[in-house]
Amino acid sequence: MFRPNGNYSLLQGSYLFSEIERRASSYISANPDKKIIRMGIGDVTEPLVGAVIEAMHKAVDEMGVKATFRGYGPEQGYKFLRDAITKHDYAVRGIEIAADEVFVSDGAKCDVGAIQELFGKETSVAVTDPVYPVYVDTNVMAGRGGEFLKEKGGFSNIIYLPCTQENGFVPELPKQRADVLYLCYPNNPTGTTLTREQLQVFVDWAKETGALILYDSAYEAYISDPEVPHSIFEIEGAKECAIEFRSMSKTAGFTGTRCAYTVVPKALKYKDDLGNEASLHSMWNRRHCTRFNGVSYITQRGAEATYTEEGRRQILSVVRYYMENAAIIQKSLIDAGYTVYGGVNAPYIWLKTPTDSWAFFDELLTTKQIIGTPGAGFGNAGEGYFRMTAFASREDTVSAMARICQRP
Amino acid sequence: MFRPNGNYSLLQGSYLFSEIERRASSYISANPDKKIIRMGIGDVTEPLVGAVIEAMHKAVDEMGVKATFRGYGPEQGYKFLRDAITKHDYAVRGIEIAADEVFVSDGAKCDVGAIQELFGKETSVAVTDPVYPVYVDTNVMAGRGGEFLKEKGGFSNIIYLPCTQENGFVPELPKQRADVLYLCYPNNPTGTTLTREQLQVFVDWAKETGALILYDSAYEAYISDPEVPHSIFEIEGAKECAIEFRSMSKTAGFTGTRCAYTVVPKALKYKDDLGNEASLHSMWNRRHCTRFNGVSYITQRGAEATYTEEGRRQILSVVRYYMENAAIIQKSLIDAGYTVYGGVNAPYIWLKTPTDSWAFFDELLTTKQIIGTPGAGFGNAGEGYFRMTAFASREDTVSAMARICQRP
């Protein structure tokens, strides 16, 4: 008799963005005349840049001709793209990453969700709170969550490291044993960052305790402050204790085009339960080859084009556009009397809400027709906060802020 | 202290196709003047058809213009594609599948590898032998394999159902408890098929015992015999006990473009370990939303084009071309004195080898410069057989067969 994985029944409610869509759709169908402005889900709105479009047209043409047609590519990604990544994302910052330490995939969400398959059974997982829900949910699905404790507002076996205005959104080191720590900087949802010195503390801790850091750096393109590291591998010792996730989604508008990559240094060595030394690089490679068939050739040519001089200039201009939106949001919210964080090195603005965060969501939706993301959806310590993003059009951003600044 | 998943160390050798590539590369670099013909890995060689190329160019253009740009799509796939699938792959055969029972993905390999995440801890898994290695390896990685037994030539907790010339490549029903059964028809690697009556036996068994059938139907486009079902859902009762995997890879040459889909009927209901009734449809949907971000919009428009009248005609003409190759291979191998199976409703030809199958691989590589796939790579019962595919060009197919028929 087949038995399904019971851990799924431990998951709490719907996936955050589905719940937002549910509430939004219900309001919209009841109020079809109202113009909704979406400042919530972290989706880009600017089209793909010219260099990417041109490269993808060329690749589509290649796929239509026998001499240049490509079937299965390398599971890990084409060398042309892995080389471009190591050169332009790492070597220019003085970081040496080999092309075969880069694994190209169809999304950072896929990789961030899959990485836990490399963990042993008894792995204790620590996350910052608030947190991108995928880190927790994928571990719960795999049976590492324990039970959901209402009074804790979280899972019994997950270690939550609160990030609030009280600690300046810098998590403390775990007080109990933590084998794995997920860090996301620039942070989703708070938009805050760590300096090199602050990140060094975590790397030193991981090396000392034998922990593994999973560093999600999907928003690094938005960093303007030179004190803020773009990669954890800028930090001394990180190659022996960290895996980094990067994405073209927010950097180059690839949310609907799907390309990302993960860097697994060969220096990452751990012993498994049986005492065998295991290379996470080999394990991830094995997983990639067994469960994945690579990213569309057309997409990889598009991604490569973001590393040309022209492509780089074009995507940076889009990033600048979004960060101007961020500045408008920040200023408007401050003018309207809110306390805000983030928005300087990240496309996310994290505001302190006067009421609880789902109530604030409903109020903003029904009185201002603005959709944002309630902080509680990202965890317990997100309660009392609300996320807005800089990805709407300039026009929508300005209109939304006008609605917010307007007295009722 | 972080501990990696020790199950990875139970996996046997390299992933089959990597091992083939290793031996091939080693021979090629030692013999750079020899012309190798690849009749091994199941990769297509004909370019994408005109209707697909046209649709993808149009989609690329849409992505470059703000008004038509698409960010995140539905994780489950765009409705335009799900509708085309239900209409042209199911409704035309009298099978009623709802659009929301179809989950579009970037590859059948990904879905086939991921499905085991929905299984409970103690699930017993049955596979045919020989078998596509992904079914077994993904279960071993998740800890369901037990230990590898040399004398069994397989994993202690996996139930192997031999398919050989003795039973006409039709597996017997499992003799011990099996919660899940993977079936692949038309079969990879043997190229053999089941009739409706033969498949009905498995569906009846699954319904009687409460088992789940995972039906991989990636090669259905190659079926010519009207007695052979294209979908397990042609069989009475299958919606209550089966999930079906399909792919555009072999149907439309998408191996480097990446699009597939999985059908999870809503009628699939089981009880989990805690006694809760669980819908596999809801679980798969939850997994998809949590761990996946959908397939590239451009790819989905390309896949949609394979369902237009023009697209359908074009892809069927490519399928016909490959099946003419299959006929050439079959006839030549018989002429050369081999016993062969498959190749009528599948692009795979399964030949009986005079020596052991890796020895035959090495011999064919070094004396005829032909790369095929040794049957032992697909499991114990594959020993003594060898897979050739119909995906090479006509010219290469004819040359390879000439080499084989030539006396030394």
Interface residues (C-beta under 8 A of the other chain):
Chain A: M1 F2 R3 P4 N5 G6 Y8 S9 L11 Y15 S18 I41 D43 V44 T45 E46 P47 L48 G50 V52 I53 M56 H57 V60 D61 M63 G64 V65 K66 F69 R70 G71 Y72 G73 D106 G107 K109 C110 G113 A114 E117 L118 F119 G120 K121 E122 T123 P133 V134 D137 T138 M141 A142 G143 D179 V180 T209 G210 A211 L212 G253 T255 G256 T257 R258 Y270 K271 D272 D273 L274 N276 A278 L280 M283 R286 R287 C289 T290 R291 F292 N293 G294 V295 S296 Y297 I298 T299 S393
Chain B: M1 F2 R3 P4 N5 G6 Y8 S9 L11 Y15 S18 I41 D43 V44 T45 E46 P47 L48 G50 V52 I53 M56 H57 V60 D61 M63 G64 V65 K66 F69 R70 G71 Y72 G73 D106 G107 K109 C110 G113 A114 E117 L118 F119 G120 K121 E122 T123 P133 V134 D137 T138 M141 A142 G143 D179 V180 T209 G210 A211 L212 G253 T255 G256 T257 R258 Y270 K271 D272 D273 L274 N276 A278 L280 M283 R286 R287 C289 T290 R291 F292 N293 G294 V295 S296 Y297 I298 T299 S393
